[in-house]
Amino acid sequence: MRPLRVASWAEGATLLLLMLVAVPLKRLADMPEAVSLMGPIHGAAFVAYVLMVLFYAWKGHLRAHAVPLLTIAAFVPFGAFFVGPLFRSKA
């Protein structure tokens, strides 16, 4: 489950970098390259996170109610930082 937790934090961190650094640089400093660089990095982190959620669900390591919540959290800004309790494996 540790890889899923790391993927969650990576997805959240790249979103923060994109929104708080790259977009302001694009808008305020006329540096669209920042978004061109961070956008695909965040996209890859997002896809990796969702695929890992699906993989752990398929393997039966996640509780049934956790899968939709973890998936929805990927679409909510800062959601990746608040899903830690859902990473507990099935007992």
MARMAR-273979 format. One record per residue (C-alpha): z negated, y negated, x negated; residue in one letter. Coordinates in Angstrom, 1 decimal, always signed. Example, Ala and Ser with C-alpha at 12.3 -4.5 7.8 and 13.67 -1.06 7.14 Angstrom:
<drenke <-7.8,+4.5,-12.3>,a> <drenke <-7.1,+1.1,-13.7>,s> 
This chain:
<drenke <+0.0,+0.0,+0.0>,m> <drenke <-0.4,-2.3,-3.0>,r> <drenke <+3.4,-2.8,-3.3>,p> <drenke <+3.5,-3.9,+0.3>,l> <drenke <+0.7,-6.4,-0.3>,r> <drenke <+2.6,-7.7,-3.4>,v> <drenke <+5.8,-8.0,-1.4>,a> <drenke <+4.0,-9.9,+1.3>,s> <drenke <+2.6,-12.4,-1.1>,w> <drenke <+5.9,-12.8,-2.9>,a> <drenke <+7.7,-13.5,+0.4>,e> <drenke <+5.0,-16.1,+1.3>,g> <drenke <+5.0,-17.7,-2.1>,a> <drenke <+8.8,-18.0,-2.3>,t> <drenke <+8.8,-19.6,+1.2>,l> <drenke <+6.3,-22.1,+0.0>,l> <drenke <+8.3,-22.9,-3.1>,l> <drenke <+11.5,-23.3,-1.0>,l> <drenke <+9.9,-25.5,+1.6>,m> <drenke <+7.5,-27.6,-0.6>,l> <drenke <+9.6,-27.9,-3.8>,v> <drenke <+13.3,-27.0,-3.3>,a> <drenke <+13.9,-28.7,+0.0>,v> <drenke <+12.2,-32.0,-1.0>,p> <drenke <+14.2,-32.0,-4.3>,l> <drenke <+17.4,-31.5,-2.3>,k> <drenke <+16.6,-34.3,+0.2>,r> <drenke <+14.7,-36.8,-1.9>,l> <drenke <+16.2,-36.3,-5.4>,a> <drenke <+19.7,-35.3,-4.4>,d> <drenke <+19.3,-31.9,-6.2>,m> <drenke <+20.9,-29.3,-3.9>,p> <drenke <+20.8,-26.8,-6.7>,e> <drenke <+17.1,-26.3,-6.1>,a> <drenke <+17.8,-24.8,-2.6>,v> <drenke <+20.8,-22.9,-4.0>,s> <drenke <+18.5,-21.3,-6.5>,l> <drenke <+15.4,-20.7,-4.3>,m> <drenke <+17.2,-19.8,-1.1>,g> <drenke <+18.6,-16.4,-2.4>,p> <drenke <+15.3,-15.6,-4.2>,i> <drenke <+13.4,-16.1,-0.9>,h> <drenke <+16.0,-14.2,+1.0>,g> <drenke <+15.7,-11.2,-1.4>,a> <drenke <+11.9,-11.3,-1.1>,a> <drenke <+12.1,-11.5,+2.7>,f> <drenke <+14.5,-8.5,+2.9>,v> <drenke <+12.3,-6.5,+0.4>,a> <drenke <+9.2,-7.1,+2.5>,y> <drenke <+10.8,-6.1,+5.8>,v> <drenke <+12.3,-3.0,+4.2>,l> <drenke <+8.9,-2.1,+2.7>,m> <drenke <+7.2,-2.5,+6.1>,v> <drenke <+9.8,-0.1,+7.6>,l> <drenke <+9.5,+2.3,+4.7>,f> <drenke <+5.7,+2.5,+5.0>,y> <drenke <+6.0,+2.9,+8.8>,a> <drenke <+8.5,+5.7,+8.4>,w> <drenke <+6.2,+7.5,+5.9>,k> <drenke <+3.3,+7.1,+8.4>,g> <drenke <+1.2,+4.9,+6.2>,h> <drenke <+0.8,+2.1,+8.7>,l> <drenke <-1.0,+2.0,+12.0>,r> <drenke <+1.4,+1.8,+15.0>,a> <drenke <+0.2,-1.7,+16.1>,h> <drenke <+0.5,-3.0,+12.5>,a> <drenke <+4.3,-2.6,+12.3>,v> <drenke <+5.4,-5.2,+14.8>,p> <drenke <+2.7,-7.6,+13.6>,l> <drenke <+3.7,-7.3,+10.0>,l> <drenke <+7.4,-7.8,+11.0>,t> <drenke <+6.6,-10.9,+13.1>,i> <drenke <+4.5,-12.3,+10.3>,a> <drenke <+7.6,-12.4,+8.1>,a> <drenke <+9.1,-14.9,+10.5>,f> <drenke <+6.0,-17.1,+10.8>,v> <drenke <+5.5,-19.7,+8.0>,p> <drenke <+2.4,-18.7,+6.0>,f> <drenke <+2.1,-15.4,+8.1>,g> <drenke <+2.4,-13.3,+4.9>,a> <drenke <-0.9,-14.7,+3.7>,f> <drenke <-2.9,-13.6,+6.8>,f> <drenke <-1.8,-10.0,+7.3>,v> <drenke <-4.0,-8.4,+4.7>,g> <drenke <-6.3,-6.5,+7.1>,p> <drenke <-3.2,-4.8,+8.6>,l> <drenke <-2.4,-3.2,+5.2>,f> <drenke <-5.2,-0.6,+5.7>,r> <drenke <-3.6,+2.8,+5.8>,s> <drenke <-4.0,+5.2,+8.6>,k> <drenke <-7.3,+7.1,+8.3>,a> 
